[in-house]
Amino acid sequence: MEYAKLGNTDIEVSKLCVGCMSFGKAGTMHKWTLDEEQSGEVIRHALDLGINFFDTANGYSEGTSEEYLGRALKESVARDKVVIASKVYFNPGRLSREAIMREIDGSLKRLGTDYLDLYIIHRFDYETPVEETMEALHDLVKAGKVRALGASAMYGYQFYNMQLAARDNNWTPFSVMENHYNLLYREDERELIPICNQMNVSRMPYSPLAAGHLARPQWKSDSLRGKTDRVAVGKYDRMEQQDIKIVKRVQELSEKHNCKMSQIAIAWQWAKGVTAPIVGATRTGYLDDATNALNVKLSPEDIAYLEEMYVPHPIVGAIDKNPAEGVILLDEKK
């Protein structure tokens, strides 16, 4: 495994992050999540591979994702050997001071730890002043409950304004951006990613395999997730006709490099300056595949070939207003 520092912090993470949305009581959020025993197996396998970075959220499977992760890590590894990230936003009060103070304590309790390495705001809150959110997050850092801060899926100007609020008030800035980024969705290359690069903010994108579309030559999947994941349908299916051309190119390059399609897609992430793509694994073998992607080196010609067929896409990830209270799954196709 290879490792890198997050932003300007001293936090060292593996160049792969395990996405813990795959863990939790089935039916509370998705039908395809792993139970506690299966989750523990994947988590322990990740540790065996040298992966030390785990990303969960307060809203994943009604908190059971955090519970499963916390118990599995406690049984397997010393707390200071792993980097745990969780998130706040899909909860009552969004990113108000009151909500942040309440939700961090809930996450810490479920995870069975007294601090988080990384606390990420899951979306931009249109109803809470930026200054209120940034000061509350800074106070968590001062209190020792959180080591570093991150943000997820938002517009570039929103992220920039939050960073300015931190700078102008000597509060803790964001060190990490968890955005939607893969070969089938590159809209953040216009604004958000250049801002991150300018501010030395590390990137840990979600959906690096575009919900599996970059891991197989055909668009549809017969897996349980493939048949039941309405969010993936909402995120990707409307662009199938154009994006399948990119999928075919991933397949071509996987044959050229004698590797799996998923490894081409992940190697492309690192080639684009990503620190740690988030891999949501429902099987241990998927983590083996992702780890072996470190051996795949794409040439500038390979990268240009993969990117050539991309066309502008509708925005998926950043939101234009807060969703209705209680909504966890954005982009869900009913």
C-alpha positions in Angstrom: 0.0 0.0 0.0 1.1 3.6 -0.6 0.3 6.5 1.7 -0.1 10.3 1.5 -0.8 13.3 3.8 -4.2 14.9 3.8 -3.9 18.6 2.8 -1.7 20.5 5.2 -2.3 18.1 8.0 0.0 15.5 9.5 -2.7 12.8 8.9 -1.3 10.0 6.7 -3.8 7.9 4.8 -3.7 5.0 2.5 -4.2 5.9 -1.2 -7.5 4.0 -1.0 -10.4 4.8 1.3 -13.0 2.2 2.2 -16.5 3.6 1.7 -18.7 2.4 4.5 -22.1 3.1 2.8 -21.9 -0.6 1.9 -22.1 -1.5 5.6 -25.3 -1.4 7.7 -28.6 -3.0 8.4 -30.2 -3.8 5.1 -33.4 -2.0 4.3 -32.7 1.0 6.5 -31.1 2.9 3.5 -30.3 0.4 0.8 -31.3 -3.2 0.2 -27.8 -4.4 -0.7 -25.8 -3.4 2.4 -23.7 -5.9 4.3 -24.7 -7.2 7.8 -22.3 -6.8 10.7 -20.4 -10.1 10.2 -19.9 -9.5 6.4 -19.0 -5.8 7.1 -16.4 -7.0 9.6 -14.9 -9.3 7.1 -14.4 -6.6 4.5 -13.0 -4.2 7.1 -10.5 -6.7 8.4 -9.4 -7.5 4.9 -8.9 -3.8 4.2 -6.6 -3.6 7.3 -4.7 -6.7 6.1 -4.0 -4.9 2.7 -2.6 -1.8 4.6 -5.7 0.3 4.0 -6.1 2.6 7.1 -8.8 5.0 5.8 -12.5 4.6 6.4 -15.3 6.9 5.4 -18.8 6.7 6.9 -21.6 9.1 7.8 -24.2 9.7 10.5 -27.0 9.0 8.1 -25.7 5.7 6.6 -28.2 3.0 7.4 -29.6 4.9 10.4 -26.3 4.9 12.1 -25.6 1.2 11.9 -22.8 1.8 9.4 -20.9 3.7 12.1 -21.7 1.1 14.7 -20.5 -1.8 12.5 -17.3 0.1 11.6 -16.5 1.1 15.1 -16.9 -2.4 16.5 -14.9 -4.1 13.8 -12.0 -1.6 14.1 -12.0 -1.8 17.9 -11.6 -5.6 17.7 -8.9 -5.5 15.1 -6.6 -2.5 15.4 -5.3 0.2 17.7 -7.3 3.5 17.3 -4.2 5.6 16.3 -3.5 3.2 13.4 -6.6 4.1 11.5 -8.1 7.3 10.0 -11.9 7.5 10.5 -14.0 10.0 8.7 -17.7 10.6 9.3 -20.2 13.2 8.0 -22.9 15.6 9.1 -25.8 17.3 7.2 -28.6 14.7 6.5 -30.0 15.3 10.0 -32.4 17.7 11.7 -30.9 21.2 11.8 -28.4 20.4 9.0 -25.2 22.4 9.7 -26.5 24.6 12.5 -24.3 24.9 15.5 -26.8 23.0 17.6 -27.0 20.2 15.0 -23.2 19.8 14.6 -22.7 19.7 18.4 -25.4 17.0 18.8 -24.4 14.9 15.7 -20.7 14.7 16.5 -21.5 13.2 19.9 -23.8 10.7 18.3 -21.2 9.7 15.7 -18.5 9.3 18.4 -20.8 7.2 20.5 -21.8 4.9 17.6 -18.2 4.5 16.5 -17.0 3.9 20.1 -14.2 6.5 19.9 -13.6 9.8 21.6 -12.4 11.6 18.4 -12.8 11.6 14.6 -9.8 12.1 12.4 -11.9 13.8 9.7 -15.3 15.4 10.0 -17.0 16.2 6.7 -20.0 18.3 5.9 -22.1 16.1 3.5 -23.5 19.0 1.5 -23.8 22.8 1.5 -26.5 24.1 3.9 -28.6 26.8 2.3 -30.3 27.8 5.6 -27.4 28.1 8.0 -24.9 31.1 7.8 -21.5 29.9 6.7 -19.9 31.5 9.7 -22.0 29.6 12.1 -21.1 26.3 10.5 -17.3 27.0 10.3 -17.1 28.3 13.8 -18.9 25.3 15.2 -16.6 22.9 13.2 -13.5 24.9 14.5 -14.7 24.5 18.1 -14.8 20.7 17.6 -11.2 20.8 16.5 -10.3 23.0 19.5 -12.1 20.6 21.8 -10.2 17.6 20.5 -13.2 15.8 19.1 -12.1 16.2 15.5 -8.6 16.4 14.0 -9.3 17.8 10.6 -12.3 19.0 8.5 -13.6 18.2 5.0 -16.5 19.1 2.7 -18.4 17.1 0.1 -20.3 17.7 -3.2 -20.9 21.4 -3.5 -20.4 24.2 -6.0 -16.9 25.8 -6.2 -18.0 29.2 -5.0 -19.7 27.7 -1.9 -16.5 25.8 -1.0 -14.4 29.0 -1.6 -16.7 31.1 0.6 -16.5 28.6 3.4 -12.7 28.6 3.2 -12.6 32.4 3.2 -14.8 32.5 6.3 -12.3 30.2 8.0 -9.3 32.2 6.9 -10.8 35.6 7.8 -11.7 34.4 11.3 -8.7 32.2 12.0 -10.8 29.1 12.1 -9.8 25.7 10.9 -10.2 25.4 7.1 -11.1 22.3 5.1 -8.3 20.0 4.3 -10.3 17.5 2.2 -12.9 17.5 -0.5 -15.1 14.4 -1.1 -16.7 15.1 -4.4 -18.4 13.1 -7.2 -15.7 12.4 -9.7 -15.0 9.6 -12.2 -14.5 9.1 -15.9 -18.2 9.4 -16.5 -18.6 12.6 -14.3 -15.9 15.3 -14.6 -17.9 18.5 -14.1 -15.9 19.6 -11.1 -12.8 20.0 -13.3 -14.2 23.4 -14.2 -14.2 25.1 -10.8 -14.1 23.0 -7.7 -11.0 20.9 -8.4 -8.9 24.0 -9.4 -9.9 25.6 -6.1 -8.9 22.5 -4.2 -5.5 22.5 -6.0 -5.0 26.2 -5.3 -5.7 25.6 -1.6 -3.8 22.3 -1.2 -7.0 20.5 -0.4 -6.7 16.7 -0.8 -9.4 15.0 -2.9 -11.1 11.8 -1.9 -13.8 11.3 -4.5 -16.8 9.1 -4.1 -18.1 6.8 -6.9 -14.7 6.3 -8.6 -16.2 3.4 -10.5 -19.5 5.2 -11.3 -21.6 2.6 -9.3 -19.8 -0.2 -11.2 -20.3 1.1 -14.7 -16.6 1.5 -15.1 -15.9 -2.1 -13.8 -17.8 -4.1 -16.5 -18.2 -3.8 -20.3 -22.1 -3.9 -20.3 -24.1 -1.1 -18.7 -26.5 -3.2 -16.6 -25.6 -5.6 -13.8 -27.4 -8.6 -12.4 -26.1 -8.1 -8.9 -28.4 -7.3 -6.0 -27.1 -3.7 -6.0 -27.5 -3.5 -9.8 -31.1 -4.5 -9.5 -32.1 -2.4 -6.5 -29.8 0.7 -6.5 -32.2 3.4 -7.6 -29.7 6.1 -6.7 -27.2 4.8 -9.3 -30.0 4.8 -11.9 -30.7 8.4 -11.1 -27.1 9.4 -11.3 -26.0 7.7 -14.4 -28.7 6.1 -16.7 -29.7 9.3 -18.5 -26.3 9.6 -20.0 -25.9 5.9 -20.9 -25.9 6.4 -24.7 -22.9 8.7 -24.5 -21.1 7.2 -21.5 -21.0 3.6 -22.8 -18.4 4.9 -25.3 -16.1 5.8 -22.4 -16.8 2.4 -20.8 -15.7 0.7 -24.0 -12.4 2.6 -23.9 -11.8 1.6 -20.3 -12.4 -2.0 -21.5 -9.9 -1.6 -24.3 -7.2 -0.2 -22.0 -7.8 -2.9 -19.5 -6.9 -5.4 -22.2 -3.9 -3.4 -23.3 -2.6 -3.3 -19.7 -3.7 -6.8 -18.9 -5.7 -5.7 -15.9 -9.3 -5.2 -14.8 -11.5 -2.4 -15.9 -11.9 -1.1 -12.4 -8.1 -0.8 -12.1 -7.9 1.4 -15.1 -10.7 3.7 -13.6 -8.9 3.9 -10.3 -5.4 4.4 -11.8 -6.9 7.3 -13.7 -8.0 8.9 -10.4 -4.4 8.9 -9.1 -3.1 10.2 -12.4 -5.5 13.1 -12.0 -4.1 14.1 -8.6 -6.6 12.4 -6.4 -5.2 11.4 -2.9 -7.6 8.5 -2.1 -10.6 7.4 -4.1 -13.4 5.9 -2.0 -14.0 2.3 -2.9 -17.3 0.9 -1.6 -16.6 -2.8 -1.3 -19.3 -5.5 -0.8 -16.7 -8.2 -1.4 -13.1 -8.5 -0.2 -12.0 -9.2 -3.8 -13.0 -5.7 -4.8 -10.4 -4.3 -2.4 -7.7 -6.7 -3.8 -8.5 -5.4 -7.3 -8.4 -1.7 -6.1 -5.1 -2.3 -4.3 -3.5 -3.9 -7.3 -4.5 -0.8 -9.3 -1.4 0.8 -7.8 0.6 -1.3 -10.2 -1.2 0.2 -13.3 0.6 3.2 -14.8 -1.3 5.1 -17.4 0.6 7.1 -20.1 -0.5 10.6 -21.1 -1.8 9.0 -24.3 -3.9 6.5 -22.3 -5.4 9.4 -20.2 -6.2 11.4 -23.3 -7.9 8.4 -24.9 -10.0 7.8 -21.8 -11.1 11.4 -21.6 -11.7 12.2 -25.3 -15.3 11.1 -25.5 -16.5 13.0 -22.4 -19.4 15.5 -22.9 -20.9 17.9 -20.4 -23.2 16.3 -17.9 -26.1 17.5 -15.8 -24.9 18.3 -12.2 -25.0 15.3 -9.9 -23.8 15.7 -6.3 -24.0 19.4 -5.6 -27.5 20.6 -4.8 -29.4 23.8 -5.5 -31.4 23.8 -2.2 -31.7 21.7 0.9 -33.7 18.5 0.4 -36.9 17.9 2.4 -36.4 16.9 6.0 -35.7 13.2 6.4 -34.4 12.7 2.8 -31.1 10.8 2.8 -30.9 9.5 -0.8 -30.4 12.2 -3.4 -30.7 11.4 -7.1 -33.0 8.5 -6.4 -35.0 7.4 -9.5 -38.4 6.2 -8.3 
